[in-house]
Amino acid sequence: MTGAVPLEVIWHDVECGGYAEDAELWRELAAAAPGGTVLDVGAGTGRVALDLAARGAGVVALDAEPRLLEALAARAAEAGLPPVPTVCADARDFALGRTFGLIIVPMQTLQLLGGPEGRAAFLRCAREHLAPGGTLAAALADALDSFDGETDGLPEPDVLEAGGATYSSLPLAVVDEGDRAAIHRLREILAPGGARSETLDVIRLDRVTPAEVQREAAALGWHPRPARRIPATAAYVGSTVVILGG
């Protein structure tokens, strides 16, 4: 990419770009997808989409943030990959006019859709875009226990250096809000001249179990299959990937 990198792209890379524990699962599922076609929902800057495209999958990347998709397209070109089509749309309301052998929802995108109604809207859209014999796979974060850095200690921050500046994102707390968990992060920029700036970012994830998603999906005509596990690491919580057939 050339020119100034938008902050949305930098923070996405800081907080999501280093995660690779799920890569083997997406590769396995993509290799078995009918027609080798994949729809990556919540694709961001291409962490998963570009990896699969480099392995020959026909990937379409969908995200609600246009600047993230612009970065994805630029990175595909820089890597010499075939163009990766991008679609800027809400995961709860999209119509692409085609089907895919695999629809993936990495990380916790499914938990950003606003509860049961939002998940149902997505599942209906996804079902319309699934090819015969295809699969939908969506990752859910393991139980998000409440956490307070003042009493429990703080984990290591996520750090990225770009353009001579250092960007760090430090998890401060996970606050229980009933049906959601609010993850509070301190974002800090250390400029080349030493100037420092800080902002507080909060992301809210729906609390939902794999069994609940399976029941919701079955009510809409999906066929649940055995779920898959992605173990926790020192830096990331584990997740369960719900697998559904059409």
Secondary structure, DSSP 8 states (H G I E B T S, - for coil): --S---HHHHHHHHHHTT--TTHHHHHHHHHTSGGGEEEEET-TTTTTHHHHHHTT-EEEEEES-HHHHHHHHHHHHHTT-----EEE-BTTB---SS-EEEEEE-TTGGGGS-HHHHHHHHHHHHHHTEEEEEEEEEEEE-----EEHHHH-----EEEEETTEEEEEEEEEEEE-SSEEEEEEEEEEE-TTS-EEEEEEEEEEE---HHHHHHHHHHTT-EEEEEEEE---SSS--EEEEEEE-
